[in-house]
Amino acid sequence: MTDLDIRCATLSDTDAVLRFWREAAEGTSITDDHDGLARLISRDPEALLLAEREGRIAGTVIAGFDGWRCSAYRLAVSPDCRRQGIATALMDAAEQRFLALGGRRIDAMVLESNGQAHHTWGAAGYHREDHWRRWVKSL
């Protein structure tokens, strides 16, 4: 896939990423706003990976590492670019980042209702752990 460029997002990408997620990502979060995304990029400038094709965002993934656990969020591919290896390329880049940081296991946040995503993650070698449940509290 030589026409795909994977790079780290910058603050100047914030608005474009938020627009992209409204089109391509399933679900929303309270952090899906300019301040939340700017905070992520400022705190960890290598965490948000963008796949671009011809200068247009084709996919994203957040590859966060807190020193203890690797976490993948917001793996999203533009509807008109799906099934072209973009998610695989993004996760390969995320996994390389995690390995370089000393990561040992990746946790992926995947919506229960997103069956297409389940297939994508499974095909990439991930498996569901049914004995865990996510507990959240908004601040």
Backbone as a printed PyTorch tensor [residue, N CA C, xyz], in Angstrom:
tensor([[[  0.8430,  -1.1610,   0.0000],
         [  0.0000,   0.0000,   0.0000],
         [  0.8990,   1.2390,   0.0000]],

        [[  1.5330,   1.5030,  -1.0990],
         [  2.5070,   2.5720,  -1.1830],
         [  1.8880,   3.9560,  -1.2030]],

        [[  0.5970,   4.0570,  -1.4750],
         [ -0.0350,   5.3780,  -1.5150],
         [ -0.5670,   5.8120,  -0.1520]],

        [[ -0.2730,   5.0620,   0.8950],
         [ -0.7460,   5.3630,   2.2350],
         [  0.4090,   5.9060,   3.0630]],

        [[  0.1720,   7.0370,   3.7100],
         [  1.1620,   7.6430,   4.5870],
         [  0.6290,   7.5780,   6.0070]],

        [[  1.4000,   7.0190,   6.9330],
         [  1.0060,   6.9770,   8.3330],
         [  1.9220,   7.9200,   9.0910]],

        [[  1.2980,   8.8230,   9.8390],
         [  2.0540,   9.8130,  10.6060],
         [  1.3350,  10.1210,  11.9040]],

        [[  2.0450,  10.7880,  12.7980],
         [  1.4550,  11.2310,  14.0550],
         [  0.6830,  12.5210,  13.8170]],

        [[ -0.4530,  12.6370,  14.4500],
         [ -1.2630,  13.8450,  14.3410],
         [ -0.5780,  15.0010,  15.0620]],

        [[ -0.8660,  16.2070,  14.6000],
         [ -0.4030,  17.4210,  15.2570],
         [ -1.6220,  18.2330,  15.6730]],

        [[ -1.3950,  19.2650,  16.4420],
         [ -2.5010,  20.1140,  16.8750],
         [ -3.2660,  20.6980,  15.6970]],

        [[ -2.5800,  20.9490,  14.5890],
         [ -3.2730,  21.5150,  13.4280],
         [ -4.2260,  20.5180,  12.7710]],

        [[ -4.1680,  19.2430,  13.1480],
         [ -5.0670,  18.2160,  12.6030],
         [ -6.3640,  18.0730,  13.3960]],

        [[ -6.4700,  18.7500,  14.5170],
         [ -7.5780,  18.5220,  15.4470],
         [ -8.9500,  18.6140,  14.7830]],

        [[ -9.2370,  19.6940,  14.1000],
         [-10.5610,  19.8610,  13.4970],
         [-10.8400,  18.7990,  12.4410]],

        [[ -9.8400,  18.4770,  11.6220],
         [-10.0220,  17.4680,  10.5720],
         [-10.2750,  16.0940,  11.1860]],

        [[ -9.5850,  15.7700,  12.2720],
         [ -9.7860,  14.4740,  12.9250],
         [-11.1920,  14.3940,  13.5130]],

        [[-11.6350,  15.4520,  14.1690],
         [-12.9910,  15.4440,  14.7350],
         [-14.0440,  15.2820,  13.6480]],

        [[-13.8720,  15.9500,  12.5120],
         [-14.8020,  15.7720,  11.3830],
         [-14.7510,  14.3270,  10.8800]],

        [[-13.5410,  13.7920,  10.7600],
         [-13.3730,  12.4150,  10.2890],
         [-14.0970,  11.4350,  11.2120]],

        [[-13.9160,  11.5830,  12.5130],
         [-14.5680,  10.6720,  13.4470],
         [-16.0830,  10.7420,  13.3490]],

        [[-16.6330,  11.9190,  13.1060],
         [-18.1040,  12.0150,  12.9530],
         [-18.5720,  11.1920,  11.7580]],

        [[-17.7430,  11.0790,  10.7320],
         [-18.0900,  10.3290,   9.5230],
         [-17.7600,   8.8470,   9.6420]],

        [[-16.6350,   8.5290,  10.2540],
         [-16.0950,   7.1750,  10.1360],
         [-16.1140,   6.3450,  11.4160]],

        [[-16.2010,   6.9690,  12.5740],
         [-16.0880,   6.2300,  13.8360],
         [-17.4640,   5.8700,  14.3740]],

        [[-17.5360,   4.7510,  15.0510],
         [-18.7580,   4.3340,  15.7310],
         [-18.7330,   4.9090,  17.1440]],

        [[-19.8610,   5.4070,  17.5900],
         [-19.9690,   5.8830,  18.9560],
         [-19.2680,   7.2130,  19.1690]],

        [[-19.5530,   7.8200,  20.3060],
         [-18.9160,   9.0810,  20.6740],
         [-18.4870,   9.0120,  22.1300]],

        [[-17.6550,   9.9510,  22.4950],
         [-17.1360,  10.0070,  23.8450],
         [-17.1760,  11.4490,  24.3200]],

        [[-17.1630,  11.6600,  25.6250],
         [-17.1520,  13.0220,  26.1450],
         [-15.8500,  13.7430,  25.8200]],

        [[-14.8380,  13.0060,  25.3840],
         [-13.5610,  13.6250,  25.0170],
         [-13.4540,  13.9050,  23.5240]],

        [[-14.5020,  13.6460,  22.7790],
         [-14.5040,  13.9150,  21.3330],
         [-14.8010,  15.3810,  21.0670]],

        [[-13.8970,  16.2300,  21.5230],
         [-14.0280,  17.6590,  21.2680],
         [-12.6260,  18.2490,  21.1080]],

        [[-12.5790,  19.5000,  20.7340],
         [-11.2910,  20.1450,  20.4520],
         [-10.3590,  20.0840,  21.6610]],

        [[-10.8700,  20.4070,  22.8460],
         [-10.0190,  20.4150,  24.0390],
         [ -9.4970,  19.0190,  24.3740]],

        [[-10.3680,  18.0120,  24.2780],
         [ -9.9420,  16.6470,  24.5880],
         [ -8.8680,  16.1440,  23.6420]],

        [[ -9.0680,  16.3860,  22.3630],
         [ -8.0960,  15.9270,  21.3690],
         [ -6.7910,  16.7160,  21.4730]],

        [[ -6.8830,  18.0170,  21.6990],
         [ -5.6730,  18.8360,  21.8590],
         [ -4.8840,  18.3840,  23.0870]],

        [[ -5.5770,  18.0110,  24.1440],
         [ -4.9030,  17.5330,  25.3580],
         [ -4.1540,  16.2290,  25.0800]],

        [[ -4.7820,  15.3220,  24.3320],
         [ -4.1180,  14.0670,  23.9790],
         [ -2.8410,  14.3360,  23.1810]],

        [[ -2.9600,  15.1380,  22.1380],
         [ -1.8160,  15.3980,  21.2580],
         [ -0.7080,  16.1370,  22.0120]],

        [[ -1.0720,  17.0570,  22.8780],
         [ -0.0680,  17.8010,  23.6420],
         [  0.6330,  16.9120,  24.6610]],

        [[ -0.1150,  16.0260,  25.2980],
         [  0.4570,  15.1510,  26.3220],
         [  1.3270,  14.0550,  25.7210]],

        [[  0.8720,  13.4830,  24.6050],
         [  1.6110,  12.3920,  23.9650],
         [  1.5420,  12.5780,  22.4480]],

        [[  2.4740,  13.3460,  21.8900],
         [  2.4220,  13.7060,  20.4710],
         [  2.5070,  12.5280,  19.4950]],

        [[  2.8410,  11.3370,  19.9780],
         [  2.9390,  10.1770,  19.0880],
         [  1.7690,   9.2110,  19.2360]],

        [[  0.7950,   9.5480,  20.0690],
         [ -0.2850,   8.6080,  20.3610],
         [ -1.3290,   8.5040,  19.2560]],

        [[ -1.6800,   9.6060,  18.6230],
         [ -2.7240,   9.5770,  17.6010],
         [ -2.0780,   9.4060,  16.2310]],

        [[ -2.3170,   8.2430,  15.6390],
         [ -1.7590,   7.9320,  14.3220],
         [ -2.8230,   8.1590,  13.2570]],

        [[ -2.4040,   8.8170,  12.1880],
         [ -3.2890,   9.0790,  11.0580],
         [ -2.7800,   8.3310,   9.8390]],

        [[ -3.6810,   7.7100,   9.1160],
         [ -3.3680,   7.1490,   7.7970],
         [ -3.9540,   8.1200,   6.7910]],

        [[ -3.1120,   8.5900,   5.8870],
         [ -3.5670,   9.5390,   4.8790],
         [ -3.3330,   8.9760,   3.4850]],

        [[ -4.2510,   9.3100,   2.6340],
         [ -4.1390,   8.9550,   1.2230],
         [ -4.4590,  10.2330,   0.4360]],

        [[ -3.5100,  10.6380,  -0.3830],
         [ -3.6600,  11.8570,  -1.1840],
         [ -4.0400,  13.0540,  -0.3200]],

        [[ -3.3910,  13.1710,   0.8560],
         [ -3.6050,  14.3110,   1.7380],
         [ -4.9030,  14.2910,   2.5190]],

        [[ -5.6600,  13.2200,   2.4340],
         [ -6.9600,  13.0940,   3.1090],
         [ -6.8770,  11.9930,   4.1560]],

        [[ -7.4520,  12.2270,   5.3260],
         [ -7.4500,  11.1980,   6.3730],
         [ -8.2720,  10.0090,   5.9030]],

        [[ -7.6490,   8.8350,   5.9280],
         [ -8.3310,   7.5990,   5.5540],
         [ -8.5800,   6.7170,   6.7770]],

        [[ -7.8360,   6.9590,   7.8670],
         [ -7.9990,   6.1550,   9.0670],
         [ -7.2510,   6.7500,  10.2400]],

        [[ -7.6440,   6.3100,  11.4430],
         [ -6.9970,   6.7640,  12.6720],
         [ -6.9080,   5.6130,  13.6620]],

        [[ -5.9810,   5.7470,  14.5870],
         [ -5.9790,   4.9240,  15.7880],
         [ -5.2300,   5.6970,  16.8680]],

        [[ -5.7390,   5.6160,  18.0830],
         [ -5.0140,   6.1610,  19.2270],
         [ -4.2680,   4.9960,  19.8370]],

        [[ -2.9470,   5.1250,  19.9180],
         [ -2.0730,   4.0980,  20.4790],
         [ -1.4740,   4.6560,  21.7650]],

        [[ -2.2320,   4.5380,  22.8500],
         [ -1.8160,   5.1160,  24.1190],
         [ -1.0280,   4.1390,  24.9690]],

        [[ -0.0230,   4.6650,  25.6560],
         [  0.7800,   3.8380,  26.5640],
         [  1.0230,   4.6430,  27.8290]],

        [[  0.6540,   4.0750,  28.9630],
         [  0.7950,   4.7860,  30.2360],
         [  1.9980,   4.3000,  31.0460]],

        [[  2.8580,   3.5050,  30.4160],
         [  3.9970,   2.9400,  31.1210],
         [  3.7090,   1.5570,  31.6880]],

        [[  2.4430,   1.2050,  31.7170],
         [  2.0200,  -0.0810,  32.2570],
         [  1.2740,  -0.9040,  31.2130]],

        [[  0.3570,  -0.2460,  30.5150],
         [ -0.5070,  -0.9590,  29.5860],
         [ -0.6240,  -0.2030,  28.2730]],

        [[ -0.6740,  -0.9540,  27.1960],
         [ -0.8930,  -0.3880,  25.8580],
         [ -2.4000,  -0.4160,  25.5920]],

        [[ -2.9210,   0.6920,  25.0950],
         [ -4.3540,   0.7820,  24.8350],
         [ -4.5920,   1.3270,  23.4360]],

        [[ -5.4880,   0.6680,  22.7180],
         [ -5.8540,   1.1070,  21.3700],
         [ -7.2960,   1.5890,  21.3890]],

        [[ -7.4830,   2.7910,  20.8810],
         [ -8.7990,   3.4170,  20.8260],
         [ -8.9820,   4.0150,  19.4440]],

        [[-10.2170,   4.2630,  19.0940],
         [-10.5620,   5.0330,  17.8980],
         [ -9.9220,   4.5180,  16.6170]],

        [[ -9.8710,   3.1830,  16.4950],
         [ -9.4910,   2.6190,  15.2020],
         [-10.6900,   2.8480,  14.2880]],

        [[-10.4940,   3.7040,  13.3050],
         [-11.5830,   4.0560,  12.3950],
         [-11.0160,   4.2020,  10.9950]],

        [[-11.7780,   3.7310,  10.0290],
         [-11.3940,   3.8420,   8.6170],
         [-12.5710,   4.4510,   7.8700]],

        [[-12.2640,   5.3660,   6.9770],
         [-13.2940,   6.0080,   6.1660],
         [-14.1310,   4.9420,   5.4600]],

        [[-15.4530,   5.0950,   5.4540],
         [-16.3050,   4.0880,   4.8160],
         [-15.9110,   3.7720,   3.3760]],

        [[-15.4330,   4.7510,   2.6160],
         [-15.0670,   4.4830,   1.2210],
         [-13.6640,   3.9000,   1.0720]],

        [[-12.9720,   3.6760,   2.1900],
         [-11.6130,   3.1140,   2.1470],
         [-11.5070,   1.7730,   2.8730]],

        [[-12.6170,   1.2350,   3.3170],
         [-12.5720,  -0.0060,   4.0990],
         [-12.2180,  -1.1990,   3.2220]],

        [[-11.6740,  -2.2120,   3.8820],
         [-11.2620,  -3.4730,   3.2490],
         [-10.1160,  -3.2610,   2.2590]],

        [[ -9.2550,  -2.2820,   2.5780],
         [ -8.0860,  -2.0030,   1.7480],
         [ -6.7880,  -2.1060,   2.5500]],

        [[ -6.8500,  -2.6390,   3.7650],
         [ -5.6490,  -2.8370,   4.5760],
         [ -5.2530,  -1.6520,   5.4340]],

        [[ -6.0990,  -0.6320,   5.4970],
         [ -5.7410,   0.5630,   6.2620],
         [ -5.7430,   0.2810,   7.7660]],

        [[ -6.7500,  -0.4060,   8.2650],
         [ -6.7830,  -0.7450,   9.6920],
         [ -5.5730,  -1.6060,  10.0530]],

        [[ -5.2240,  -2.5370,   9.2030],
         [ -4.0550,  -3.3890,   9.4470],
         [ -2.7830,  -2.5590,   9.4950]],

        [[ -2.6330,  -1.6260,   8.5610],
         [ -1.4410,  -0.7700,   8.5350],
         [ -1.3740,   0.1010,   9.7900]],

        [[ -2.5100,   0.6370,  10.2170],
         [ -2.5310,   1.4540,  11.4270],
         [ -2.1720,   0.6350,  12.6650]],

        [[ -2.7440,  -0.5600,  12.7740],
         [ -2.4350,  -1.3840,  13.9480],
         [ -0.9950,  -1.8870,  13.9150]],

        [[ -0.4460,  -2.1490,  12.7390],
         [  0.9750,  -2.5020,  12.6510],
         [  1.8320,  -1.3560,  13.1890]],

        [[  1.4890,  -0.1230,  12.8020],
         [  2.2370,   1.0460,  13.2870],
         [  2.0690,   1.2040,  14.7970]],

        [[  0.8450,   0.9970,  15.2950],
         [  0.6020,   1.0890,  16.7350],
         [  1.4000,   0.0240,  17.4820]],

        [[  1.3990,  -1.1960,  16.9640],
         [  2.1260,  -2.2770,  17.6270],
         [  3.6270,  -2.0050,  17.6310]],

        [[  4.1560,  -1.4330,  16.5610],
         [  5.5850,  -1.0700,  16.5360],
         [  5.8750,  -0.0100,  17.5940]],

        [[  4.9810,   0.9500,  17.7340],
         [  5.1500,   1.9680,  18.7740],
         [  5.1680,   1.3220,  20.1500]],

        [[  4.2100,   0.4390,  20.3990],
         [  4.1320,  -0.2140,  21.6990],
         [  5.3760,  -1.0400,  21.9920]],

        [[  5.8590,  -1.7810,  21.0120],
         [  7.0750,  -2.5770,  21.2000],
         [  8.2710,  -1.6870,  21.5320]],

        [[  8.3940,  -0.5690,  20.8310],
         [  9.5080,   0.3560,  21.0750],
         [  9.4430,   0.9490,  22.4810]],

        [[  8.2380,   1.0830,  23.0260],
         [  8.0730,   1.6340,  24.3700],
         [  8.1620,   0.5690,  25.4640]],

        [[  8.3030,  -0.6970,  25.0750],
         [  8.3910,  -1.7800,  26.0480],
         [  7.0600,  -2.3900,  26.4230]],

        [[  6.0340,  -2.1120,  25.6350],
         [  4.7130,  -2.6640,  25.9190],
         [  4.6870,  -4.1750,  25.7850]],

        [[  3.7800,  -4.8010,  26.5400],
         [  3.7160,  -6.2570,  26.5430],
         [  2.3530,  -6.8270,  26.1750]],

        [[  1.3230,  -5.9950,  26.2320],
         [ -0.0180,  -6.4530,  25.8740],
         [ -0.8370,  -5.2420,  25.4800]],

        [[ -1.7220,  -5.4220,  24.5040],
         [ -2.5660,  -4.3310,  24.0370],
         [ -4.0120,  -4.6100,  24.4270]],

        [[ -4.6270,  -3.6210,  25.0320],
         [ -6.0680,  -3.6570,  25.2850],
         [ -6.7240,  -2.7820,  24.2270]],

        [[ -7.7610,  -3.2870,  23.6040],
         [ -8.4770,  -2.5210,  22.5850],
         [ -9.8990,  -2.2600,  23.0620]],

        [[-10.3240,  -1.0130,  22.9380],
         [-11.7010,  -0.6460,  23.2550],
         [-12.5270,  -0.8350,  21.9890]],

        [[-13.5020,  -1.7560,  22.0400],
         [-14.3230,  -2.0720,  20.8740],
         [-15.7840,  -2.0800,  21.3130]],

        [[-16.6000,  -1.3210,  20.6180],
         [-18.0170,  -1.2850,  20.9670],
         [-18.6420,  -2.6710,  20.8150]],

        [[-19.4310,  -3.0470,  21.7880],
         [-20.1050,  -4.3420,  21.7800],
         [-20.9860,  -4.5110,  20.5500]],

        [[-21.6110,  -3.4410,  20.1050],
         [-22.5530,  -3.5210,  18.9910],
         [-21.8930,  -3.4400,  17.6120]],

        [[-20.5950,  -3.2430,  17.5510],
         [-19.9190,  -3.0680,  16.2640],
         [-19.3410,  -4.4000,  15.7730]],

        [[-20.2010,  -5.2060,  15.1820],
         [-19.7930,  -6.5300,  14.6880],
         [-18.6900,  -6.4800,  13.6520]],

        [[-18.7130,  -5.4830,  12.7880],
         [-17.6620,  -5.3440,  11.7790],
         [-16.3010,  -5.1650,  12.4470]],

        [[-16.2670,  -4.3800,  13.5210],
         [-15.0140,  -4.1770,  14.2520],
         [-14.5510,  -5.4730,  14.9180]],

        [[-15.4840,  -6.2660,  15.4240],
         [-15.1080,  -7.5360,  16.0520],
         [-14.3380,  -8.4030,  15.0580]],

        [[-14.8320,  -8.4580,  13.8370],
         [-14.1570,  -9.2360,  12.7960],
         [-12.7580,  -8.6760,  12.5190]],

        [[-12.6520,  -7.3570,  12.4210],
         [-11.3650,  -6.7210,  12.1380],
         [-10.3520,  -7.0310,  13.2300]],

        [[-10.7540,  -6.8560,  14.4830],
         [ -9.8330,  -7.1160,  15.5910],
         [ -9.4760,  -8.6070,  15.6530]],

        [[-10.4470,  -9.4700,  15.4590],
         [-10.1760, -10.9080,  15.4790],
         [ -9.2050, -11.3160,  14.3860]],

        [[ -9.3870, -10.7720,  13.1910],
         [ -8.4910, -11.0930,  12.0790],
         [ -7.0730, -10.6160,  12.3450]],

        [[ -6.9250,  -9.6020,  13.2080],
         [ -5.5950,  -9.0790,  13.5400],
         [ -4.9490,  -9.8340,  14.6960]],

        [[ -5.6220, -10.8790,  15.1970],
         [ -5.0370, -11.7050,  16.2470],
         [ -5.4750, -11.3590,  17.6570]],

        [[ -6.4310, -10.4590,  17.8010],
         [ -6.9320, -10.0840,  19.1220],
         [ -8.0790, -11.0150,  19.4950]],

        [[ -8.2770, -11.2130,  20.7890],
         [ -9.4080, -12.0130,  21.2410],
         [-10.1390, -11.2860,  22.3630]],

        [[-11.3960, -11.5730,  22.4540],
         [-12.2620, -10.9610,  23.4550],
         [-12.0490, -11.6470,  24.8000]],

        [[-11.9760, -10.8660,  25.8470],
         [-11.8940, -11.4030,  27.2000],
         [-13.2150, -11.1180,  27.9060]],

        [[-14.0670, -12.1050,  27.9600],
         [-15.4020, -11.9030,  28.5060],
         [-15.4350, -11.7430,  30.0200]],

        [[-14.3540, -12.0790,  30.7030],
         [-14.3640, -11.9620,  32.1600],
         [-14.0740, -10.5390,  32.6390]],

        [[-13.8250,  -9.5920,  31.7220],
         [-13.6080,  -8.1860,  32.0730],
         [-14.8010,  -7.3570,  31.6180]],

        [[-15.1170,  -6.3390,  32.3220],
         [-16.0970,  -5.3450,  31.9200],
         [-15.5060,  -3.9760,  32.2200]],

        [[-15.8250,  -3.0410,  31.3960],
         [-15.3390,  -1.6820,  31.5690],
         [-16.2510,  -0.9500,  32.5400]],

        [[-15.6910,  -0.3100,  33.5260],
         [-16.4260,   0.5200,  34.4670],
         [-15.9800,   1.9430,  34.2430]],

        [[-16.9080,   2.8730,  34.1490],
         [-16.5690,   4.2740,  33.8720],
         [-17.3000,   5.2170,  34.8120]],

        [[-16.7070,   6.3880,  34.9700],
         [-17.3290,   7.4740,  35.7220],
         [-16.9010,   8.7710,  35.0460]],

        [[-17.8370,   9.5440,  34.5840],
         [-17.5090,  10.8310,  33.9760],
         [-17.1550,  11.8320,  35.0760]],

        [[-16.1820,  12.6620,  34.7680],
         [-15.7580,  13.6990,  35.7330],
         [-16.3550,  15.0350,  35.3760]]])
